[in-house]
Amino acid sequence: MNALIDIVSTAEPTAVTPHRFRDVLGAFATGVTIMTTRGPGGVRVGCTASSFNTVSLEPPLVLWSLGLRAASLGAFRAAEHFGVSILAEDQRDIALQFARPAEDKFAGVALREGIGGVPLIRGALAHLECRIAARYPGGDHEIMLGEVLNLERRDGAPLVYQRGGFHGLRGL
Protein backbone atom coordinates (compact mmCIF):
# COMPACT_ATOMS: atom_id res chain seq x y z
CA MET A 1 0.00 0.00 0.00
CA ASN A 2 1.38 3.38 -1.03
CA ALA A 3 0.64 6.36 1.10
CA LEU A 4 1.21 9.99 0.29
CA ILE A 5 3.00 11.73 3.12
CA ASP A 6 3.08 15.48 3.36
CA ILE A 7 6.18 16.88 4.95
CA VAL A 8 5.67 20.34 6.33
CA SER A 9 8.55 22.48 7.45
CA THR A 10 7.93 24.28 10.71
CA ALA A 11 11.17 26.24 10.51
CA GLU A 12 11.14 29.92 9.74
CA PRO A 13 12.46 30.84 6.29
CA THR A 14 16.23 31.38 6.23
CA ALA A 15 17.69 34.49 4.64
CA VAL A 16 19.10 33.69 1.21
CA THR A 17 22.56 35.22 1.31
CA PRO A 18 25.17 34.53 -1.40
CA HIS A 19 27.22 32.50 1.12
CA ARG A 20 24.23 30.40 2.27
CA PHE A 21 23.02 29.92 -1.33
CA ARG A 22 26.45 28.63 -2.39
CA ASP A 23 26.69 26.39 0.68
CA VAL A 24 23.28 24.80 0.09
CA LEU A 25 23.89 24.29 -3.64
CA GLY A 26 27.18 22.60 -2.73
CA ALA A 27 25.10 19.55 -1.83
CA PHE A 28 24.36 19.11 -5.54
CA ALA A 29 27.10 17.17 -7.31
CA THR A 30 27.84 18.37 -10.84
CA GLY A 31 30.06 17.22 -13.64
CA VAL A 32 33.18 19.22 -14.41
CA THR A 33 33.76 20.74 -17.83
CA ILE A 34 36.38 22.82 -19.53
CA MET A 35 34.72 25.41 -21.77
CA THR A 36 36.93 26.65 -24.60
CA THR A 37 36.87 29.04 -27.52
CA ARG A 38 39.13 31.07 -29.78
CA GLY A 39 39.36 34.69 -28.76
CA PRO A 40 40.32 37.70 -30.86
CA GLY A 41 43.41 36.97 -32.94
CA GLY A 42 42.87 33.22 -32.55
CA VAL A 43 44.05 33.13 -28.93
CA ARG A 44 42.93 29.98 -27.08
CA VAL A 45 40.67 30.73 -24.11
CA GLY A 46 39.31 28.30 -21.54
CA CYS A 47 37.82 27.98 -18.08
CA THR A 48 36.56 25.30 -15.71
CA ALA A 49 32.78 25.26 -15.38
CA SER A 50 30.32 23.14 -13.45
CA SER A 51 27.37 25.33 -14.51
CA PHE A 52 26.64 23.23 -17.59
CA ASN A 53 23.34 21.59 -18.53
CA THR A 54 21.26 20.21 -21.36
CA VAL A 55 18.32 22.28 -22.56
CA SER A 56 16.76 20.49 -25.52
CA LEU A 57 17.12 17.30 -27.55
CA GLU A 58 15.40 18.70 -30.68
CA PRO A 59 17.27 20.86 -31.54
CA PRO A 60 20.27 19.74 -29.45
CA LEU A 61 20.94 22.65 -27.08
CA VAL A 62 23.13 23.09 -24.00
CA LEU A 63 23.74 26.02 -21.68
CA TRP A 64 26.40 27.19 -19.31
CA SER A 65 27.15 30.38 -17.46
CA LEU A 66 30.22 32.52 -16.89
CA GLY A 67 30.73 35.21 -14.24
CA LEU A 68 30.57 38.80 -15.42
CA ARG A 69 33.98 39.43 -13.83
CA ALA A 70 35.67 36.49 -15.58
CA ALA A 71 38.73 37.49 -17.60
CA SER A 72 37.56 35.23 -20.44
CA LEU A 73 34.07 36.75 -20.77
CA GLY A 74 35.02 39.09 -23.62
CA ALA A 75 36.44 36.24 -25.69
CA PHE A 76 33.34 34.09 -25.19
CA ARG A 77 31.11 37.05 -26.06
CA ALA A 78 33.01 37.61 -29.31
CA ALA A 79 33.08 33.93 -30.29
CA GLU A 80 30.78 32.10 -32.70
CA HIS A 81 31.69 28.66 -31.34
CA PHE A 82 32.66 27.06 -28.05
CA GLY A 83 33.83 23.62 -27.04
CA VAL A 84 32.89 21.53 -24.03
CA SER A 85 35.25 18.90 -22.65
CA ILE A 86 33.55 16.79 -19.95
CA LEU A 87 36.41 15.71 -17.72
CA ALA A 88 37.28 12.19 -16.58
CA GLU A 89 38.01 11.47 -12.92
CA ASP A 90 41.78 11.42 -13.56
CA GLN A 91 41.74 15.00 -14.93
CA ARG A 92 41.49 16.86 -11.61
CA ASP A 93 44.77 18.69 -12.28
CA ILE A 94 43.41 19.99 -15.59
CA ALA A 95 40.25 21.22 -13.85
CA LEU A 96 42.39 23.12 -11.35
CA GLN A 97 44.70 24.49 -14.05
CA PHE A 98 41.76 26.02 -15.95
CA ALA A 99 40.10 27.29 -12.75
CA ARG A 100 43.05 29.52 -11.84
CA PRO A 101 44.28 32.69 -13.56
CA ALA A 102 47.25 31.94 -15.81
CA GLU A 103 48.92 33.41 -18.87
CA ASP A 104 48.53 30.11 -20.75
CA LYS A 105 46.00 27.73 -19.21
CA PHE A 106 46.66 25.28 -22.06
CA ALA A 107 50.35 24.76 -21.18
CA GLY A 108 51.16 21.05 -21.09
CA VAL A 109 47.60 19.97 -21.94
CA ALA A 110 47.07 17.57 -24.85
CA LEU A 111 44.53 19.06 -27.27
CA ARG A 112 42.78 18.57 -30.54
CA GLU A 113 40.95 21.18 -32.58
CA GLY A 114 37.19 21.22 -33.07
CA ILE A 115 34.74 23.23 -35.16
CA GLY A 116 35.69 26.89 -35.36
CA GLY A 117 39.15 26.04 -34.06
CA VAL A 118 37.94 25.47 -30.50
CA PRO A 119 40.48 23.52 -28.45
CA LEU A 120 39.23 20.23 -26.97
CA ILE A 121 40.95 18.42 -24.09
CA ARG A 122 42.30 14.99 -25.04
CA GLY A 123 41.38 12.23 -22.59
CA ALA A 124 38.06 13.85 -21.66
CA LEU A 125 35.02 11.59 -21.37
CA ALA A 126 33.09 13.60 -23.91
CA HIS A 127 33.31 16.58 -26.24
CA LEU A 128 30.60 18.83 -27.58
CA GLU A 129 31.28 21.39 -30.28
CA CYS A 130 28.73 24.17 -30.27
CA ARG A 131 27.62 27.28 -32.12
CA ILE A 132 26.43 30.15 -29.93
CA ALA A 133 22.64 30.27 -30.29
CA ALA A 134 21.91 33.01 -27.73
CA ARG A 135 23.24 34.83 -24.68
CA TYR A 136 21.16 35.95 -21.72
CA PRO A 137 21.76 38.04 -18.62
CA GLY A 138 21.68 35.97 -15.45
CA GLY A 139 22.38 38.08 -12.37
CA ASP A 140 26.14 38.18 -11.84
CA HIS A 141 26.64 35.69 -14.73
CA GLU A 142 26.01 35.54 -18.45
CA ILE A 143 24.14 32.46 -19.71
CA MET A 144 25.31 31.05 -23.02
CA LEU A 145 23.06 28.81 -25.06
CA GLY A 146 24.79 26.60 -27.60
CA GLU A 147 23.53 24.47 -30.47
CA VAL A 148 25.48 21.20 -30.53
CA LEU A 149 27.03 20.65 -33.97
CA ASN A 150 29.26 17.67 -33.19
CA LEU A 151 29.76 15.36 -30.21
CA GLU A 152 31.59 12.26 -29.05
CA ARG A 153 32.10 10.25 -25.89
CA ARG A 154 34.11 7.39 -24.46
CA ASP A 155 33.56 5.09 -21.50
CA GLY A 156 34.94 5.99 -18.09
CA ALA A 157 34.14 7.61 -14.79
CA PRO A 158 33.53 11.38 -14.56
CA LEU A 159 35.14 14.01 -12.41
CA VAL A 160 32.47 15.62 -10.22
CA TYR A 161 32.39 18.74 -8.08
CA GLN A 162 30.57 18.73 -4.75
CA ARG A 163 30.96 20.66 -1.49
CA GLY A 164 33.87 22.70 -2.82
CA GLY A 165 36.00 19.79 -4.03
CA PHE A 166 36.64 17.46 -6.94
CA HIS A 167 35.76 13.78 -6.62
CA GLY A 168 35.79 10.69 -8.84
CA LEU A 169 33.02 8.14 -9.22
CA ARG A 170 33.99 4.49 -9.57
CA GLY A 171 31.91 1.68 -10.99
CA LEU A 172 29.72 3.65 -13.38
C-alpha positions in Angstrom: 0.0 0.0 0.0 1.4 3.4 -1.0 0.6 6.4 1.1 1.2 10.0 0.3 3.0 11.7 3.1 3.1 15.5 3.4 6.2 16.9 4.9 5.7 20.3 6.3 8.6 22.5 7.5 7.9 24.3 10.7 11.2 26.2 10.5 11.1 29.9 9.7 12.5 30.8 6.3 16.2 31.4 6.2 17.7 34.5 4.6 19.1 33.7 1.2 22.6 35.2 1.3 25.2 34.5 -1.4 27.2 32.5 1.1 24.2 30.4 2.3 23.0 29.9 -1.3 26.5 28.6 -2.4 26.7 26.4 0.7 23.3 24.8 0.1 23.9 24.3 -3.6 27.2 22.6 -2.7 25.1 19.5 -1.8 24.4 19.1 -5.5 27.1 17.2 -7.3 27.8 18.4 -10.8 30.1 17.2 -13.6 33.2 19.2 -14.4 33.8 20.7 -17.8 36.4 22.8 -19.5 34.7 25.4 -21.8 36.9 26.7 -24.6 36.9 29.0 -27.5 39.1 31.1 -29.8 39.4 34.7 -28.8 40.3 37.7 -30.9 43.4 37.0 -32.9 42.9 33.2 -32.6 44.0 33.1 -28.9 42.9 30.0 -27.1 40.7 30.7 -24.1 39.3 28.3 -21.5 37.8 28.0 -18.1 36.6 25.3 -15.7 32.8 25.3 -15.4 30.3 23.1 -13.4 27.4 25.3 -14.5 26.6 23.2 -17.6 23.3 21.6 -18.5 21.3 20.2 -21.4 18.3 22.3 -22.6 16.8 20.5 -25.5 17.1 17.3 -27.6 15.4 18.7 -30.7 17.3 20.9 -31.5 20.3 19.7 -29.5 20.9 22.6 -27.1 23.1 23.1 -24.0 23.7 26.0 -21.7 26.4 27.2 -19.3 27.2 30.4 -17.5 30.2 32.5 -16.9 30.7 35.2 -14.2 30.6 38.8 -15.4 34.0 39.4 -13.8 35.7 36.5 -15.6 38.7 37.5 -17.6 37.6 35.2 -20.4 34.1 36.7 -20.8 35.0 39.1 -23.6 36.4 36.2 -25.7 33.3 34.1 -25.2 31.1 37.1 -26.1 33.0 37.6 -29.3 33.1 33.9 -30.3 30.8 32.1 -32.7 31.7 28.7 -31.3 32.7 27.1 -28.1 33.8 23.6 -27.0 32.9 21.5 -24.0 35.3 18.9 -22.7 33.6 16.8 -20.0 36.4 15.7 -17.7 37.3 12.2 -16.6 38.0 11.5 -12.9 41.8 11.4 -13.6 41.7 15.0 -14.9 41.5 16.9 -11.6 44.8 18.7 -12.3 43.4 20.0 -15.6 40.2 21.2 -13.9 42.4 23.1 -11.3 44.7 24.5 -14.1 41.8 26.0 -15.9 40.1 27.3 -12.7 43.1 29.5 -11.8 44.3 32.7 -13.6 47.3 31.9 -15.8 48.9 33.4 -18.9 48.5 30.1 -20.8 46.0 27.7 -19.2 46.7 25.3 -22.1 50.4 24.8 -21.2 51.2 21.1 -21.1 47.6 20.0 -21.9 47.1 17.6 -24.9 44.5 19.1 -27.3 42.8 18.6 -30.5 41.0 21.2 -32.6 37.2 21.2 -33.1 34.7 23.2 -35.2 35.7 26.9 -35.4 39.2 26.0 -34.1 37.9 25.5 -30.5 40.5 23.5 -28.4 39.2 20.2 -27.0 41.0 18.4 -24.1 42.3 15.0 -25.0 41.4 12.2 -22.6 38.1 13.9 -21.7 35.0 11.6 -21.4 33.1 13.6 -23.9 33.3 16.6 -26.2 30.6 18.8 -27.6 31.3 21.4 -30.3 28.7 24.2 -30.3 27.6 27.3 -32.1 26.4 30.1 -29.9 22.6 30.3 -30.3 21.9 33.0 -27.7 23.2 34.8 -24.7 21.2 35.9 -21.7 21.8 38.0 -18.6 21.7 36.0 -15.5 22.4 38.1 -12.4 26.1 38.2 -11.8 26.6 35.7 -14.7 26.0 35.5 -18.5 24.1 32.5 -19.7 25.3 31.1 -23.0 23.1 28.8 -25.1 24.8 26.6 -27.6 23.5 24.5 -30.5 25.5 21.2 -30.5 27.0 20.7 -34.0 29.3 17.7 -33.2 29.8 15.4 -30.2 31.6 12.3 -29.1 32.1 10.2 -25.9 34.1 7.4 -24.5 33.6 5.1 -21.5 34.9 6.0 -18.1 34.1 7.6 -14.8 33.5 11.4 -14.6 35.1 14.0 -12.4 32.5 15.6 -10.2 32.4 18.7 -8.1 30.6 18.7 -4.8 31.0 20.7 -1.5 33.9 22.7 -2.8 36.0 19.8 -4.0 36.6 17.5 -6.9 35.8 13.8 -6.6 35.8 10.7 -8.8 33.0 8.1 -9.2 34.0 4.5 -9.6 31.9 1.7 -11.0 29.7 3.6 -13.4 
